[in-house]
Amino acid sequence: MTTVPAADPLSAVPRVRVPAWAWAVAVLSLMLMYVVLQENGAVFAQTAEVIHEFTHDGRHALGVPCH
Ligand SMILES: [Zn+2]
């Protein structure tokens, strides 16, 4: 009995080169999402209340608990 080697599952997936600017946009987007959704003074202690109030309605619209 012979065994057939399993095909490499990744060989069927075409490789896509992601440009550096797309990675930069992704990182900046994650940082912006943190500021809008989670920042409560851990990073921006001086302006935490301003940021919180500025994004307050957006937080509630997205279902993020804030108080
Ligand atoms: Zn709130």
N, CA, C, O and the ligand as a Tripos MOL2 file, in Angstrom:
@<TRIPOS>MOLECULE
protein
  269   267    68     0     0
PROTEIN
NO_CHARGES

@<TRIPOS>ATOM
      1 N           0.8490   -1.1780    0.0000 N.3       1 MET1
      2 CA          0.0000    0.0000    0.0000 C.3       1 MET1
      3 C           0.8900    1.2350    0.0000 C.2       1 MET1
      4 O           1.8010    1.3700    0.8170 O.2       1 MET1
      5 N           0.6100    2.1060   -0.9120 N.am      2 THR2
      6 CA          1.3890    3.3440   -0.9850 C.3       2 THR2
      7 C           0.5680    4.5050   -0.4450 C.2       2 THR2
      8 O          -0.6560    4.5470   -0.5660 O.2       2 THR2
      9 N           1.2570    5.4000    0.1280 N.am      3 THR3
     10 CA          0.5660    6.5960    0.6340 C.3       3 THR3
     11 C           0.8480    7.7670   -0.2900 C.2       3 THR3
     12 O           1.9610    7.9590   -0.7790 O.2       3 THR3
     13 N          -0.1680    8.5130   -0.5010 N.am      4 VAL4
     14 CA         -0.0360    9.7020   -1.3340 C.3       4 VAL4
     15 C           0.2740   10.8810   -0.4240 C.2       4 VAL4
     16 O          -0.4600   11.1500    0.5280 O.2       4 VAL4
     17 N           1.3630   11.5800   -0.7190 N.am      5 PRO5
     18 CA          1.6610   12.7410    0.1420 C.3       5 PRO5
     19 C           0.5590   13.7890    0.0470 C.2       5 PRO5
     20 O           0.0390   14.0930   -1.0260 O.2       5 PRO5
     21 N           0.2340   14.3170    1.1960 N.am      6 ALA6
     22 CA         -0.8040   15.3410    1.2290 C.3       6 ALA6
     23 C          -0.3360   16.5910    0.5090 C.2       6 ALA6
     24 O           0.8130   17.0150    0.6280 O.2       6 ALA6
     25 N          -1.2550   17.1600   -0.2350 N.am      7 ALA7
     26 CA         -0.9210   18.3890   -0.9430 C.3       7 ALA7
     27 C          -0.7500   19.5200    0.0650 C.2       7 ALA7
     28 O          -1.4380   19.5900    1.0830 O.2       7 ALA7
     29 N           0.1770   20.3850   -0.2510 N.am      8 ASP8
     30 CA          0.3990   21.5410    0.6300 C.3       8 ASP8
     31 C          -0.8200   22.4600    0.5400 C.2       8 ASP8
     32 O          -1.0970   23.0050   -0.5280 O.2       8 ASP8
     33 N          -1.5460   22.6400    1.6330 N.am      9 PRO9
     34 CA         -2.7650   23.4680    1.5550 C.3       9 PRO9
     35 C          -2.4540   24.9270    1.2270 C.2       9 PRO9
     36 O          -3.3140   25.6330    0.7000 O.2       9 PRO9
     37 N          -1.2520   25.3870    1.5260 N.am     10 LEU10
     38 CA         -0.9260   26.7820    1.2380 C.3      10 LEU10
     39 C          -0.5330   27.0130   -0.2150 C.2      10 LEU10
     40 O          -0.4860   28.1550   -0.6710 O.2      10 LEU10
     41 N          -0.2510   25.9360   -0.9440 N.am     11 SER11
     42 CA          0.1620   26.1140   -2.3300 C.3      11 SER11
     43 C          -0.9910   26.5760   -3.2040 C.2      11 SER11
     44 O          -0.7590   27.1530   -4.2670 O.2      11 SER11
     45 N          -2.2280   26.3370   -2.7850 N.am     12 ALA12
     46 CA         -3.3770   26.7590   -3.5770 C.3      12 ALA12
     47 C          -3.7320   28.2220   -3.3370 C.2      12 ALA12
     48 O          -4.5020   28.8120   -4.0950 O.2      12 ALA12
     49 N          -3.1750   28.8010   -2.2900 N.am     13 VAL13
     50 CA         -3.4980   30.1950   -1.9610 C.3      13 VAL13
     51 C          -2.5010   31.1040   -2.6600 C.2      13 VAL13
     52 O          -1.2950   30.9890   -2.4370 O.2      13 VAL13
     53 N          -2.9840   31.9970   -3.4940 N.am     14 PRO14
     54 CA         -2.0320   32.8970   -4.1670 C.3      14 PRO14
     55 C          -1.4040   33.8650   -3.1770 C.2      14 PRO14
     56 O          -2.0650   34.3630   -2.2650 O.2      14 PRO14
     57 N          -0.1270   34.1210   -3.3710 N.am     15 ARG15
     58 CA          0.5760   35.0500   -2.5000 C.3      15 ARG15
     59 C           0.2270   36.4810   -2.8960 C.2      15 ARG15
     60 O           0.1850   36.8220   -4.0780 O.2      15 ARG15
     61 N          -0.0160   37.2870   -1.9110 N.am     16 VAL16
     62 CA         -0.3460   38.6950   -2.1330 C.3      16 VAL16
     63 C           0.6930   39.5310   -1.4070 C.2      16 VAL16
     64 O           0.9260   39.3510   -0.2120 O.2      16 VAL16
     65 N           1.3090   40.4360   -2.1320 N.am     17 ARG17
     66 CA          2.2840   41.3300   -1.5010 C.3      17 ARG17
     67 C           1.5460   42.5560   -0.9770 C.2      17 ARG17
     68 O           0.9470   43.3090   -1.7450 O.2      17 ARG17
     69 N           1.5970   42.7450    0.3270 N.am     18 VAL18
     70 CA          0.9310   43.8870    0.9610 C.3      18 VAL18
     71 C           1.9320   45.0310    1.0340 C.2      18 VAL18
     72 O           2.9990   44.8770    1.6300 O.2      18 VAL18
     73 N           1.6050   46.1870    0.4330 N.am     19 PRO19
     74 CA          2.5520   47.2990    0.4480 C.3      19 PRO19
     75 C           2.7300   47.8660    1.8580 C.2      19 PRO19
     76 O           1.8620   47.7300    2.7210 O.2      19 PRO19
     77 N           3.8760   48.5010    2.0580 N.am     20 ALA20
     78 CA          4.2070   49.0420    3.3810 C.3      20 ALA20
     79 C           3.2000   50.0800    3.8340 C.2      20 ALA20
     80 O           2.8830   50.1600    5.0210 O.2      20 ALA20
     81 N           2.6840   50.8890    2.8890 N.am     21 TRP21
     82 CA          1.7280   51.9260    3.2940 C.3      21 TRP21
     83 C           0.4480   51.2990    3.8270 C.2      21 TRP21
     84 O          -0.2090   51.8950    4.6810 O.2      21 TRP21
     85 N           0.0710   50.1120    3.3490 N.am     22 ALA22
     86 CA         -1.1380   49.4630    3.8540 C.3      22 ALA22
     87 C          -0.9370   49.0190    5.3030 C.2      22 ALA22
     88 O          -1.8540   49.1060    6.1190 O.2      22 ALA22
     89 N           0.2750   48.5410    5.6170 N.am     23 TRP23
     90 CA          0.5680   48.1870    7.0140 C.3      23 TRP23
     91 C           0.5170   49.4200    7.8950 C.2      23 TRP23
     92 O           0.0110   49.3680    9.0170 O.2      23 TRP23
     93 N           1.0460   50.5430    7.3860 N.am     24 ALA24
     94 CA          1.0330   51.7850    8.1660 C.3      24 ALA24
     95 C          -0.4000   52.2450    8.4110 C.2      24 ALA24
     96 O          -0.7290   52.6920    9.5100 O.2      24 ALA24
     97 N          -1.2460   52.1390    7.4020 N.am     25 VAL25
     98 CA         -2.6560   52.5230    7.5620 C.3      25 VAL25
     99 C          -3.3320   51.6170    8.5840 C.2      25 VAL25
    100 O          -4.1330   52.0870    9.3920 O.2      25 VAL25
    101 N          -3.0210   50.3380    8.5580 N.am     26 ALA26
    102 CA         -3.6170   49.4080    9.5200 C.3      26 ALA26
    103 C          -3.2060   49.7460   10.9470 C.2      26 ALA26
    104 O          -4.0350   49.7390   11.8570 O.2      26 ALA26
    105 N          -1.9280   50.0400   11.1370 N.am     27 VAL27
    106 CA         -1.4500   50.3810   12.4930 C.3      27 VAL27
    107 C          -2.0690   51.6840   12.9690 C.2      27 VAL27
    108 O          -2.5170   51.7760   14.1120 O.2      27 VAL27
    109 N          -2.1010   52.6950   12.1010 N.am     28 LEU28
    110 CA         -2.7090   53.9720   12.4850 C.3      28 LEU28
    111 C          -4.1960   53.8000   12.7780 C.2      28 LEU28
    112 O          -4.7240   54.4360   13.6910 O.2      28 LEU28
    113 N          -4.8720   52.9520   12.0180 N.am     29 SER29
    114 CA         -6.2920   52.7110   12.2620 C.3      29 SER29
    115 C          -6.5180   52.0480   13.6130 C.2      29 SER29
    116 O          -7.4530   52.4010   14.3320 O.2      29 SER29
    117 N          -5.6670   51.0920   13.9590 N.am     30 LEU30
    118 CA         -5.7870   50.4460   15.2690 C.3      30 LEU30
    119 C          -5.5320   51.4380   16.3960 C.2      30 LEU30
    120 O          -6.2080   51.4090   17.4250 O.2      30 LEU30
    121 N          -4.5390   52.3270   16.1930 N.am     31 MET31
    122 CA         -4.2660   53.3350   17.2160 C.3      31 MET31
    123 C          -5.4510   54.2870   17.3610 C.2      31 MET31
    124 O          -5.8140   54.6510   18.4790 O.2      31 MET31
    125 N          -6.0520   54.6910   16.2550 N.am     32 LEU32
    126 CA         -7.2070   55.5770   16.3060 C.3      32 LEU32
    127 C          -8.3870   54.8800   16.9750 C.2      32 LEU32
    128 O          -9.1060   55.4950   17.7620 O.2      32 LEU32
    129 N          -8.5860   53.6040   16.6670 N.am     33 MET33
    130 CA         -9.6740   52.8570   17.3040 C.3      33 MET33
    131 C          -9.4670   52.7740   18.8100 C.2      33 MET33
    132 O         -10.4250   52.8580   19.5790 O.2      33 MET33
    133 N          -8.2080   52.6080   19.2340 N.am     34 TYR34
    134 CA         -7.9410   52.5770   20.6720 C.3      34 TYR34
    135 C          -8.3290   53.9030   21.3070 C.2      34 TYR34
    136 O          -8.9880   53.9270   22.3470 O.2      34 TYR34
    137 N          -7.9260   55.0030   20.6900 N.am     35 VAL35
    138 CA         -8.2170   56.3210   21.2590 C.3      35 VAL35
    139 C          -9.7260   56.5450   21.3320 C.2      35 VAL35
    140 O         -10.2390   57.0290   22.3400 O.2      35 VAL35
    141 N         -10.4260   56.1950   20.2680 N.am     36 VAL36
    142 CA        -11.8700   56.4400   20.2200 C.3      36 VAL36
    143 C         -12.6220   55.4970   21.1580 C.2      36 VAL36
    144 O         -13.5770   55.9170   21.8120 O.2      36 VAL36
    145 N         -12.2120   54.2440   21.2340 N.am     37 LEU37
    146 CA        -13.0180   53.2460   21.9370 C.3      37 LEU37
    147 C         -12.5740   52.9590   23.3600 C.2      37 LEU37
    148 O         -13.4060   52.5960   24.1910 O.2      37 LEU37
    149 N         -11.2920   53.1090   23.6700 N.am     38 GLN38
    150 CA        -10.8110   52.6350   24.9590 C.3      38 GLN38
    151 C         -10.0890   53.6590   25.8080 C.2      38 GLN38
    152 O          -9.9640   53.4690   27.0180 O.2      38 GLN38
    153 N          -9.6100   54.7360   25.2130 N.am     39 GLU39
    154 CA         -8.7850   55.6700   25.9600 C.3      39 GLU39
    155 C          -9.5750   56.3340   27.0800 C.2      39 GLU39
    156 O         -10.5460   57.0490   26.8320 O.2      39 GLU39
    157 N          -9.1530   56.0940   28.2960 N.am     40 ASN40
    158 CA         -9.7780   56.7170   29.4600 C.3      40 ASN40
    159 C          -8.7240   57.3280   30.3710 C.2      40 ASN40
    160 O          -8.9400   57.4540   31.5770 O.2      40 ASN40
    161 N          -7.6000   57.7030   29.8090 N.am     41 GLY41
    162 CA         -6.5730   58.3600   30.5900 C.3      41 GLY41
    163 C          -5.2910   57.5780   30.7360 C.2      41 GLY41
    164 O          -4.3370   58.0930   31.3190 O.2      41 GLY41
    165 N          -5.2210   56.3520   30.2340 N.am     42 ALA42
    166 CA         -4.0160   55.5430   30.3820 C.3      42 ALA42
    167 C          -2.8640   56.0980   29.5510 C.2      42 ALA42
    168 O          -1.7100   56.0300   29.9750 O.2      42 ALA42
    169 N          -3.1590   56.6440   28.3810 N.am     43 VAL43
    170 CA         -2.1170   57.1600   27.4950 C.3      43 VAL43
    171 C          -2.1170   58.6890   27.4950 C.2      43 VAL43
    172 O          -1.0730   59.3190   27.6590 O.2      43 VAL43
    173 N          -3.2790   59.2660   27.3120 N.am     44 PHE44
    174 CA         -3.4020   60.7260   27.2420 C.3      44 PHE44
    175 C          -4.0550   61.2310   28.5180 C.2      44 PHE44
    176 O          -5.2320   61.5900   28.5320 O.2      44 PHE44
    177 N          -3.2680   61.2520   29.5950 N.am     45 ALA45
    178 CA         -3.8230   61.5890   30.9030 C.3      45 ALA45
    179 C          -4.3420   63.0190   30.9510 C.2      45 ALA45
    180 O          -5.3680   63.2830   31.5780 O.2      45 ALA45
    181 N          -3.6470   63.9450   30.2970 N.am     46 GLN46
    182 CA         -4.0390   65.3540   30.3680 C.3      46 GLN46
    183 C          -5.3150   65.6490   29.5980 C.2      46 GLN46
    184 O          -6.0910   66.5150   30.0020 O.2      46 GLN46
    185 N          -5.5470   64.9400   28.4890 N.am     47 THR47
    186 CA         -6.6900   65.2340   27.6370 C.3      47 THR47
    187 C          -7.7060   64.1020   27.6220 C.2      47 THR47
    188 O          -8.5540   64.0400   26.7310 O.2      47 THR47
    189 N          -7.6300   63.2050   28.6010 N.am     48 ALA48
    190 CA         -8.5150   62.0420   28.5940 C.3      48 ALA48
    191 C          -9.9800   62.4430   28.6320 C.2      48 ALA48
    192 O         -10.8030   61.8550   27.9290 O.2      48 ALA48
    193 N         -10.3150   63.4380   29.4450 N.am     49 GLU49
    194 CA        -11.7200   63.8210   29.5640 C.3      49 GLU49
    195 C         -12.2340   64.4490   28.2680 C.2      49 GLU49
    196 O         -13.3730   64.2100   27.8640 O.2      49 GLU49
    197 N         -11.3930   65.2470   27.6230 N.am     50 VAL50
    198 CA        -11.7860   65.8670   26.3590 C.3      50 VAL50
    199 C         -12.0040   64.7940   25.3010 C.2      50 VAL50
    200 O         -13.0000   64.8220   24.5780 O.2      50 VAL50
    201 N         -11.0600   63.8360   25.2090 N.am     51 ILE51
    202 CA        -11.1960   62.7580   24.2280 C.3      51 ILE51
    203 C         -12.4260   61.9260   24.5340 C.2      51 ILE51
    204 O         -13.1650   61.5480   23.6250 O.2      51 ILE51
    205 N         -12.6510   61.6390   25.8070 N.am     52 HIS52
    206 CA        -13.8040   60.8290   26.1930 C.3      52 HIS52
    207 C         -15.1110   61.5190   25.7990 C.2      52 HIS52
    208 O         -15.9990   60.8920   25.2220 O.2      52 HIS52
    209 N         -15.2230   62.8000   26.1100 N.am     53 GLU53
    210 CA        -16.4540   63.5220   25.7860 C.3      53 GLU53
    211 C         -16.6190   63.6790   24.2760 C.2      53 GLU53
    212 O         -17.7360   63.6180   23.7640 O.2      53 GLU53
    213 N         -15.5000   63.8820   23.5560 N.am     54 PHE54
    214 CA        -15.5630   64.0550   22.1130 C.3      54 PHE54
    215 C         -16.0540   62.7860   21.4240 C.2      54 PHE54
    216 O         -16.7650   62.8610   20.4220 O.2      54 PHE54
    217 N         -15.6800   61.6200   21.9540 N.am     55 THR55
    218 CA        -16.0460   60.3540   21.3150 C.3      55 THR55
    219 C         -17.1720   59.6350   22.0490 C.2      55 THR55
    220 O         -17.4690   58.4790   21.7490 O.2      55 THR55
    221 N         -17.8020   60.3160   23.0130 N.am     56 HIS56
    222 CA        -18.7570   59.6610   23.8900 C.3      56 HIS56
    223 C         -19.9380   59.0480   23.1430 C.2      56 HIS56
    224 O         -20.2550   57.8770   23.3490 O.2      56 HIS56
    225 N         -20.5930   59.8220   22.2810 N.am     57 ASP57
    226 CA        -21.7610   59.3080   21.5680 C.3      57 ASP57
    227 C         -21.3800   58.1750   20.6290 C.2      57 ASP57
    228 O         -22.1370   57.2190   20.4590 O.2      57 ASP57
    229 N         -20.2080   58.2860   20.0230 N.am     58 GLY58
    230 CA        -19.7450   57.2130   19.1450 C.3      58 GLY58
    231 C         -19.5250   55.9240   19.9060 C.2      58 GLY58
    232 O         -19.8320   54.8410   19.4090 O.2      58 GLY58
    233 N         -18.9970   56.0410   21.1050 N.am     59 ARG59
    234 CA        -18.7990   54.8450   21.9320 C.3      59 ARG59
    235 C         -20.1250   54.1560   22.2030 C.2      59 ARG59
    236 O         -20.2470   52.9400   22.0540 O.2      59 ARG59
    237 N         -21.1150   54.9410   22.6000 N.am     60 HIS60
    238 CA        -22.4110   54.3310   22.9060 C.3      60 HIS60
    239 C         -23.0610   53.7700   21.6470 C.2      60 HIS60
    240 O         -23.7120   52.7270   21.7010 O.2      60 HIS60
    241 N         -22.8950   54.4400   20.5290 N.am     61 ALA61
    242 CA        -23.4810   53.9440   19.2760 C.3      61 ALA61
    243 C         -22.8740   52.6020   18.8870 C.2      61 ALA61
    244 O         -23.5500   51.7610   18.2960 O.2      61 ALA61
    245 N         -21.5850   52.3990   19.2200 N.am     62 LEU62
    246 CA        -20.9150   51.1430   18.8830 C.3      62 LEU62
    247 C         -21.0550   50.0930   19.9870 C.2      62 LEU62
    248 O         -20.5850   48.9660   19.8350 O.2      62 LEU62
    249 N         -21.6950   50.4580   21.0830 N.am     63 GLY63
    250 CA        -21.9060   49.4950   22.1630 C.3      63 GLY63
    251 C         -20.7280   49.3310   23.0920 C.2      63 GLY63
    252 O         -20.6590   48.3460   23.8280 O.2      63 GLY63
    253 N         -19.7870   50.2790   23.0800 N.am     64 VAL64
    254 CA        -18.6230   50.1770   23.9610 C.3      64 VAL64
    255 C         -19.0010   50.7450   25.3200 C.2      64 VAL64
    256 O         -19.4430   51.8900   25.4040 O.2      64 VAL64
    257 N         -18.8370   49.9670   26.3860 N.am     65 PRO65
    258 CA        -19.1470   50.5010   27.7140 C.3      65 PRO65
    259 C         -18.1330   51.5710   28.1070 C.2      65 PRO65
    260 O         -16.9280   51.3820   27.9460 O.2      65 PRO65
    261 N         -18.6190   52.6730   28.6130 N.am     66 CYS66
    262 CA        -17.6890   53.7210   28.9910 C.3      66 CYS66
    263 C         -17.9640   54.2460   30.4020 C.2      66 CYS66
    264 O         -17.1080   54.9260   30.9680 O.2      66 CYS66
    265 N         -19.0960   53.9630   30.9700 N.am     67 HIS67
    266 CA        -19.3480   54.3710   32.3450 C.3      67 HIS67
    267 C         -20.4400   53.5060   32.9450 C.2      67 HIS67
    268 O         -20.8050   53.6900   34.1060 O.2      67 HIS67
    269 ZN        -21.1300   57.0480   28.1960 Zn       68 ZN68
@<TRIPOS>BOND
     1     1     2 1
     2     2     3 1
     3     3     4 2
     4     3     5 am
     5     5     6 1
     6     6     7 1
     7     7     8 2
     8     7     9 am
     9     9    10 1
    10    10    11 1
    11    11    12 2
    12    11    13 am
    13    13    14 1
    14    14    15 1
    15    15    16 2
    16    15    17 am
    17    17    18 1
    18    18    19 1
    19    19    20 2
    20    19    21 am
    21    21    22 1
    22    22    23 1
    23    23    24 2
    24    23    25 am
    25    25    26 1
    26    26    27 1
    27    27    28 2
    28    27    29 am
    29    29    30 1
    30    30    31 1
    31    31    32 2
    32    31    33 am
    33    33    34 1
    34    34    35 1
    35    35    36 2
    36    35    37 am
    37    37    38 1
    38    38    39 1
    39    39    40 2
    40    39    41 am
    41    41    42 1
    42    42    43 1
    43    43    44 2
    44    43    45 am
    45    45    46 1
    46    46    47 1
    47    47    48 2
    48    47    49 am
    49    49    50 1
    50    50    51 1
    51    51    52 2
    52    51    53 am
    53    53    54 1
    54    54    55 1
    55    55    56 2
    56    55    57 am
    57    57    58 1
    58    58    59 1
    59    59    60 2
    60    59    61 am
    61    61    62 1
    62    62    63 1
    63    63    64 2
    64    63    65 am
    65    65    66 1
    66    66    67 1
    67    67    68 2
    68    67    69 am
    69    69    70 1
    70    70    71 1
    71    71    72 2
    72    71    73 am
    73    73    74 1
    74    74    75 1
    75    75    76 2
    76    75    77 am
    77    77    78 1
    78    78    79 1
    79    79    80 2
    80    79    81 am
    81    81    82 1
    82    82    83 1
    83    83    84 2
    84    83    85 am
    85    85    86 1
    86    86    87 1
    87    87    88 2
    88    87    89 am
    89    89    90 1
    90    90    91 1
    91    91    92 2
    92    91    93 am
    93    93    94 1
    94    94    95 1
    95    95    96 2
    96    95    97 am
    97    97    98 1
    98    98    99 1
    99    99   100 2
   100    99   101 am
   101   101   102 1
   102   102   103 1
   103   103   104 2
   104   103   105 am
   105   105   106 1
   106   106   107 1
   107   107   108 2
   108   107   109 am
   109   109   110 1
   110   110   111 1
   111   111   112 2
   112   111   113 am
   113   113   114 1
   114   114   115 1
   115   115   116 2
   116   115   117 am
   117   117   118 1
   118   118   119 1
   119   119   120 2
   120   119   121 am
   121   121   122 1
   122   122   123 1
   123   123   124 2
   124   123   125 am
   125   125   126 1
   126   126   127 1
   127   127   128 2
   128   127   129 am
   129   129   130 1
   130   130   131 1
   131   131   132 2
   132   131   133 am
   133   133   134 1
   134   134   135 1
   135   135   136 2
   136   135   137 am
   137   137   138 1
   138   138   139 1
   139   139   140 2
   140   139   141 am
   141   141   142 1
   142   142   143 1
   143   143   144 2
   144   143   145 am
   145   145   146 1
   146   146   147 1
   147   147   148 2
   148   147   149 am
   149   149   150 1
   150   150   151 1
   151   151   152 2
   152   151   153 am
   153   153   154 1
   154   154   155 1
   155   155   156 2
   156   155   157 am
   157   157   158 1
   158   158   159 1
   159   159   160 2
   160   159   161 am
   161   161   162 1
   162   162   163 1
   163   163   164 2
   164   163   165 am
   165   165   166 1
   166   166   167 1
   167   167   168 2
   168   167   169 am
   169   169   170 1
   170   170   171 1
   171   171   172 2
   172   171   173 am
   173   173   174 1
   174   174   175 1
   175   175   176 2
   176   175   177 am
   177   177   178 1
   178   178   179 1
   179   179   180 2
   180   179   181 am
   181   181   182 1
   182   182   183 1
   183   183   184 2
   184   183   185 am
   185   185   186 1
   186   186   187 1
   187   187   188 2
   188   187   189 am
   189   189   190 1
   190   190   191 1
   191   191   192 2
   192   191   193 am
   193   193   194 1
   194   194   195 1
   195   195   196 2
   196   195   197 am
   197   197   198 1
   198   198   199 1
   199   199   200 2
   200   199   201 am
   201   201   202 1
   202   202   203 1
   203   203   204 2
   204   203   205 am
   205   205   206 1
   206   206   207 1
   207   207   208 2
   208   207   209 am
   209   209   210 1
   210   210   211 1
   211   211   212 2
   212   211   213 am
   213   213   214 1
   214   214   215 1
   215   215   216 2
   216   215   217 am
   217   217   218 1
   218   218   219 1
   219   219   220 2
   220   219   221 am
   221   221   222 1
   222   222   223 1
   223   223   224 2
   224   223   225 am
   225   225   226 1
   226   226   227 1
   227   227   228 2
   228   227   229 am
   229   229   230 1
   230   230   231 1
   231   231   232 2
   232   231   233 am
   233   233   234 1
   234   234   235 1
   235   235   236 2
   236   235   237 am
   237   237   238 1
   238   238   239 1
   239   239   240 2
   240   239   241 am
   241   241   242 1
   242   242   243 1
   243   243   244 2
   244   243   245 am
   245   245   246 1
   246   246   247 1
   247   247   248 2
   248   247   249 am
   249   249   250 1
   250   250   251 1
   251   251   252 2
   252   251   253 am
   253   253   254 1
   254   254   255 1
   255   255   256 2
   256   255   257 am
   257   257   258 1
   258   258   259 1
   259   259   260 2
   260   259   261 am
   261   261   262 1
   262   262   263 1
   263   263   264 2
   264   263   265 am
   265   265   266 1
   266   266   267 1
   267   267   268 2
@<TRIPOS>SUBSTRUCTURE
     1 MET1         2 RESIDUE 1 A MET
     2 THR2         6 RESIDUE 1 A THR
     3 THR3        10 RESIDUE 1 A THR
     4 VAL4        14 RESIDUE 1 A VAL
     5 PRO5        18 RESIDUE 1 A PRO
     6 ALA6        22 RESIDUE 1 A ALA
     7 ALA7        26 RESIDUE 1 A ALA
     8 ASP8        30 RESIDUE 1 A ASP
     9 PRO9        34 RESIDUE 1 A PRO
    10 LEU10       38 RESIDUE 1 A LEU
    11 SER11       42 RESIDUE 1 A SER
    12 ALA12       46 RESIDUE 1 A ALA
    13 VAL13       50 RESIDUE 1 A VAL
    14 PRO14       54 RESIDUE 1 A PRO
    15 ARG15       58 RESIDUE 1 A ARG
    16 VAL16       62 RESIDUE 1 A VAL
    17 ARG17       66 RESIDUE 1 A ARG
    18 VAL18       70 RESIDUE 1 A VAL
    19 PRO19       74 RESIDUE 1 A PRO
    20 ALA20       78 RESIDUE 1 A ALA
    21 TRP21       82 RESIDUE 1 A TRP
    22 ALA22       86 RESIDUE 1 A ALA
    23 TRP23       90 RESIDUE 1 A TRP
    24 ALA24       94 RESIDUE 1 A ALA
    25 VAL25       98 RESIDUE 1 A VAL
    26 ALA26      102 RESIDUE 1 A ALA
    27 VAL27      106 RESIDUE 1 A VAL
    28 LEU28      110 RESIDUE 1 A LEU
    29 SER29      114 RESIDUE 1 A SER
    30 LEU30      118 RESIDUE 1 A LEU
    31 MET31      122 RESIDUE 1 A MET
    32 LEU32      126 RESIDUE 1 A LEU
    33 MET33      130 RESIDUE 1 A MET
    34 TYR34      134 RESIDUE 1 A TYR
    35 VAL35      138 RESIDUE 1 A VAL
    36 VAL36      142 RESIDUE 1 A VAL
    37 LEU37      146 RESIDUE 1 A LEU
    38 GLN38      150 RESIDUE 1 A GLN
    39 GLU39      154 RESIDUE 1 A GLU
    40 ASN40      158 RESIDUE 1 A ASN
    41 GLY41      162 RESIDUE 1 A GLY
    42 ALA42      166 RESIDUE 1 A ALA
    43 VAL43      170 RESIDUE 1 A VAL
    44 PHE44      174 RESIDUE 1 A PHE
    45 ALA45      178 RESIDUE 1 A ALA
    46 GLN46      182 RESIDUE 1 A GLN
    47 THR47      186 RESIDUE 1 A THR
    48 ALA48      190 RESIDUE 1 A ALA
    49 GLU49      194 RESIDUE 1 A GLU
    50 VAL50      198 RESIDUE 1 A VAL
    51 ILE51      202 RESIDUE 1 A ILE
    52 HIS52      206 RESIDUE 1 A HIS
    53 GLU53      210 RESIDUE 1 A GLU
    54 PHE54      214 RESIDUE 1 A PHE
    55 THR55      218 RESIDUE 1 A THR
    56 HIS56      222 RESIDUE 1 A HIS
    57 ASP57      226 RESIDUE 1 A ASP
    58 GLY58      230 RESIDUE 1 A GLY
    59 ARG59      234 RESIDUE 1 A ARG
    60 HIS60      238 RESIDUE 1 A HIS
    61 ALA61      242 RESIDUE 1 A ALA
    62 LEU62      246 RESIDUE 1 A LEU
    63 GLY63      250 RESIDUE 1 A GLY
    64 VAL64      254 RESIDUE 1 A VAL
    65 PRO65      258 RESIDUE 1 A PRO
    66 CYS66      262 RESIDUE 1 A CYS
    67 HIS67      266 RESIDUE 1 A HIS
    68 ZN68       269 GROUP 0 **** ****
